[in-house]
Amino acid sequence: MFNAELVLNSYAQVMTVPPNVKYADLFAELQREAREAGNGLWGAVAAAYNMWDLQSIKERHQQMLSKAKNCGYNY
């Protein structure tokens, strides 16, 4: 099944939309295996994006605004 290959090889993420739930458990298991393997969507690059939580983004934004104001820019 092509969808299963995409999920298992980390080229796709599972999304189950009722009433199409026949293979939901299979796809969830394949996605778990793919995540544990750390390939594709779940690899090192994807993990780097997960380190940016909302609070750190807000803090960095405030720091950038402060620096801009020190240069004479007002936002």
C-alpha positions, 0 to 999 in steps of 0.5 A: 500500500503506497500510503503505508510506504510513505509513512514508514519511510518518513515522507508523510505524517498520519492524518485520519479523517472519518469515515476513512479509519480502516487503516488508522491503527496500522498507519499510527504504528508505522509512524511510531516506527518512523519517528523512532528511526529518526529519518525524514520528517522525524530527522535531525533537521525536524528536531531542530525546529522543535526546540523553538517553543513559543516563549523563547520566540517571544523573548527573542522577538523582544530582544530584537525590538529592543536592539532596533529601538537602540538604533533609532527605529520604532516598531 
